[in-house]
Amino acid sequence: MCAALVGGMDRLKREYIDVAKKGGVKLKVFTGKENRVADQIGSCGLVIVFTNKVSHKARIEVAAHAKSRGIPMKMLHSCGVSTLRKALEA
């Protein structure tokens, strides 16, 4: 499965990818500094948004993209590695 993570911390990007890989998930990570994130997400099985580390505009843009393509979406306030692990397990 492929998933996209929007938000989070730059310094944890490698750890996010490693945790997802251990769970059998290919993860695309966008820390929020990229422009037009929704266009870069493409089609994936799940979109996870860490809401405390991303702008309102980006969150709305990603939500609209996910809804239009029928992609399930999880919005989580915390941006830790354990939060990502729990989101991928559920």
C-alpha positions in Angstrom: 0.0 0.0 0.0 1.1 3.6 -0.6 0.3 6.4 1.8 0.9 10.1 2.0 1.9 12.0 5.1 1.3 15.8 5.1 2.9 17.7 7.9 5.3 16.6 10.5 8.8 17.6 11.3 11.7 17.7 8.8 14.1 16.0 11.3 11.8 13.0 11.6 11.2 12.5 7.9 13.6 9.5 7.7 12.0 7.9 10.7 8.5 8.3 9.3 9.6 6.5 6.2 11.3 3.7 8.1 8.3 3.1 10.4 6.0 2.9 7.4 8.4 0.6 5.6 8.5 -1.8 8.6 4.7 -1.9 8.3 4.8 -2.7 4.6 3.7 0.8 3.5 5.4 3.0 1.0 5.2 6.5 2.4 5.4 9.8 0.6 6.2 12.6 3.1 5.4 16.3 2.6 6.5 18.3 5.6 4.4 21.3 4.6 7.0 23.5 3.0 6.2 22.2 -0.5 3.9 24.1 -2.8 0.7 22.6 -4.1 0.9 19.5 -2.0 -2.4 18.0 -3.3 -1.0 17.9 -6.9 2.0 15.9 -5.7 0.1 13.3 -3.6 -1.3 11.6 -6.7 -3.3 8.4 -6.0 -2.5 6.5 -2.8 -4.4 4.3 -0.4 -4.4 6.7 2.6 -3.7 10.3 3.4 -2.5 11.2 6.9 -2.4 14.9 7.9 -0.6 16.1 11.1 -2.7 19.2 11.7 -0.4 20.9 14.1 2.4 21.2 11.6 0.6 22.3 8.4 -1.3 25.4 7.4 -5.0 25.6 7.2 -4.8 26.2 3.4 -2.8 23.1 2.8 -5.1 21.0 5.0 -8.2 22.2 3.1 -6.4 21.6 -0.2 -5.4 18.1 0.7 -8.9 17.3 2.2 -10.5 18.4 -1.1 -8.1 16.3 -3.1 -8.7 13.2 -1.0 -12.4 13.6 -1.1 -12.6 14.1 -4.8 -10.6 10.9 -5.4 -12.3 8.8 -2.7 -9.0 8.4 -0.6 -9.5 7.8 3.1 -8.0 10.5 5.3 -6.9 10.7 8.9 -6.3 14.0 10.6 -4.1 13.8 13.7 -2.9 16.6 15.9 0.3 15.0 17.2 3.2 14.6 14.8 5.3 11.9 16.5 6.6 8.7 15.1 4.4 6.7 17.5 1.3 8.6 16.2 2.1 7.6 12.7 2.7 4.0 13.7 -0.8 3.9 15.4 -2.4 5.5 12.3 -0.9 2.9 10.0 -1.9 0.0 12.2 -5.6 1.1 12.3 
